[in-house]
Amino acid sequence: MLRDVILVVFRLTHALQVLTKITRAFSTHYVRAAHVFQLRSSSTDSFKNPRGIRGYQLLGGGDFTTWKIAGNLGGESWPDKVRGPMNEGGLWFERVGAHLPGNDASSWTANCTPYTGITAAGIRAYRTSFDLDFPANADVPLSLRFTRTTTSNYRSVFYINGWQFGRFFSNYGPQTVFPIPEGILNHRGTNVLIVTIWSLDAAGAKIAAMDLASSAIIDSSKEIVTPVLSPTFAQLR
């Protein structure tokens, strides 16, 4: 039985030759439960067990004076009533709305890609845009497809046009193909994609391969699908 996978990464830099009295220090923890807990009997409530940091101790004594939680923007008063309260988390790019259509990404670094990745433990978001131009009578189911990498220990979440549409575990899986329905994906216009890399190891991580794949190309008499009406960056931030 695979229980929650929780990892907290600390990076400490110090010089042994110099001792400096620290009057104020901050520690940031990013915790995400894997939400994998099997309910073997209807009489047990083990799936309701609390997730997260359930205990800690500071070596040398003392304690933190305050704790602050940075969850989704707005908390219980979330601004995006269309995509819902579970669509966004507490990462920086989510709180500032970088995943939303209309966000100005001109200040982002343009020479990095998720295929290069990061060289240390941590989280990084990558944003791109692409155009599609399928005929209106074409029924083309599309999916974002990742290549599983057992030697690279990372987690990834991706947004398409402001909608969170999948989470990928590089070395656990099993899901590597994430269908994106037409309407969320604009088949005749511009799309915005954000993909994150959360490297769990000090060696860093990168996405081996990722592509937008079609499972069929069908000439159809279906009704024309238009993009789902959902708020933009200007309306939410």
Backbone hydrogen bonds, N-H to C=O, Kabsch-Sander energy under -0.5 kcal/mol:
donor,donor_aa,acceptor,acceptor_aa,energy
3,R,1,M,-0.7
6,I,4,D,-0.7
10,F,8,V,-0.5
18,V,15,A,-0.8
20,T,18,V,-0.6
22,I,20,T,-0.5
23,T,21,K,-0.7
31,V,29,H,-0.6
37,F,35,H,-0.6
40,R,38,Q,-0.9
44,T,41,S,-1.4
48,K,45,D,-2.2
49,N,46,S,-1.7
54,R,52,G,-0.7
59,L,57,Q,-0.6
61,G,58,L,-1.9
70,A,68,K,-0.5
71,G,69,I,-0.8
75,G,72,N,-2.0
77,S,74,G,-2.5
78,W,75,G,-0.5
81,K,79,P,-1.2
84,G,80,D,-1.1
87,N,84,G,-1.1
94,E,91,L,-0.6
95,R,91,L,-2.3
96,V,92,W,-2.2
98,A,93,F,-2.5
99,H,93,F,-0.6
100,L,97,G,-1.5
103,N,100,L,-1.7
105,A,103,N,-0.8
108,W,105,A,-1.5
116,T,113,T,-1.2
117,G,113,T,-2.1
118,I,205,A,-2.3
122,G,199,S,-1.6
124,R,197,I,-2.0
126,Y,195,V,-2.8
128,T,193,L,-2.6
130,F,191,N,-2.0
132,L,189,G,-2.2
134,F,187,H,-2.6
138,A,135,P,-1.8
139,D,218,I,-3.3
140,V,138,A,-0.8
142,L,180,I,-0.6
143,S,213,A,-2.4
144,L,178,F,-2.4
145,R,143,S,-0.6
145,R,211,D,-3.2
146,F,176,T,-3.0
147,T,209,A,-1.9
148,R,146,F,-0.6
149,T,170,S,-1.3
152,S,149,T,-0.8
153,N,151,T,-0.6
154,Y,152,S,-1.1
155,R,198,W,-1.7
156,S,168,F,-2.2
158,F,166,G,-2.0
159,Y,194,I,-2.5
160,I,163,W,-2.7
161,N,192,V,-3.1
162,G,99,H,-0.8
163,W,160,I,-1.8
165,F,158,F,-2.3
165,F,163,W,-0.5
166,G,158,F,-0.7
168,F,156,S,-3.3
170,S,154,Y,-2.2
170,S,168,F,-0.6
173,G,169,F,-1.4
178,F,144,L,-2.4
180,I,142,L,-2.6
183,G,185,L,-2.1
184,I,181,P,-1.2
185,L,181,P,-2.1
186,N,184,I,-0.5
187,H,185,L,-0.9
189,G,132,L,-0.7
189,G,186,N,-0.7
191,N,130,F,-2.7
193,L,128,T,-2.8
194,I,159,Y,-2.3
195,V,126,Y,-2.7
196,T,157,V,-1.9
197,I,124,R,-2.6
198,W,155,R,-2.7
199,S,122,G,-2.5
199,S,197,I,-0.7
200,L,153,N,-2.2
201,D,153,N,-0.5
204,G,201,D,-1.6
205,A,118,I,-1.4
207,I,114,P,-2.7
208,A,206,K,-0.6
211,D,145,R,-2.1
213,A,143,S,-2.8
213,A,211,D,-0.7
215,S,141,P,-1.8
216,A,141,P,-0.6
218,I,139,D,-2.0
220,S,137,N,-3.4
220,S,218,I,-0.8
226,T,224,I,-0.5
228,V,183,G,-2.3
230,S,228,V,-0.7
233,F,101,P,-2.8
236,L,232,T,-1.3
236,L,233,F,-0.5
237,R,233,F,-2.7
